[in-house]
């Protein structure tokens, strides 16, 4: 089948963590609540066990729960806790788009290919991260997260759900991810899977591989 859509992983594929934004967040937390140790907010986020929101509309309450839980851990006063609530959602502000992301996406759209995101991260508000990083969410026909699907890559159901959201057969989709296990799983359901190996960590892997997104458009002209 001809490829009619490209499905991207998000983190470490289209965008990556911005250390400057993380530092700024921690500084803001320290200013509001000096009793919370430096780095504690980010560490608490990384260790968050759930529950996670399943819909965008549930995220405001999720963030209130997160900040209240962090405040309770350090016996923060109600007044200071209310100030922490004002920070609200911060996750989407902590990313930068790779320089090759927007040109690649625009080139693919110019070839009349549908685009989608399939991420394992639990927050459903993928559009906020993309928009903050300078990638127009409107470029994508589907934005799918593990929170909305209820399953995680490399579960085959995630890839089938992405194809279904695009109203395409798996064989009409190309999937791009930075982890070989996720790419192999996409191939197992019939997609063309391409590993994005920015650091050349998998140079000896026989899997179809690119080192940057600039190579993806040309790759589509080659046989899968």
Buried (B, 14 or more C-beta within 10 A) or exposed (E): EEBBBBBBBBBBBBBBEBEEBBEBBBEBBBEBBEEBEEEBBBEBBEEBEEEBBBEBEBBEEBBBEBBBEBBEEBEBEEEBBBBBBEBEBBBBBBBBBBEBBBEBBEBBBEEEBBBBBBBBBBBBBBBBBBBBBEBEBEBBBBBBBBBBBEEBBBBBBBBBBBBBBBEBEBBBBBBBBBBBEBBBBBBEBBBBBBBBBBEEEBEEEEEBBBEBBEBBBEBBEEEB
